[in-house]
Amino acid sequence: MLPSVRSFAAEQGANPLTVAKAYQQFQDEGLVTVQRGIGMFVADGAVAALRARERESFLTEEWPAITIRMQLLGLKLKDLGELA
């Protein structure tokens, strides 16, 4: 269960309107569900959905620049494996 808008805003020192907008966006994206009179809860599959979104963002926005930098430095993926 997510904390109420007021309590979360007070705890974080944020504006309640900002928290309410964020909660609404989470709901619009299907990441939380509302049970009237009970509260807001993280939706089933929300973690997987967020992970998939971040993965897609990494592969399309960050990875191309990383691969270009690796090429400029003469690095191969196997070189990175040796660091782990």
Protein Blocks (a to p, Z undefined) as FASTA:
>chain_A
ZZdfklmmmmnopafklmmmmmmmmmmnopaccdehibccddehklmmmmmmmmmmmmmm
mmmmmmmmmmmnopafklmmmmZZ
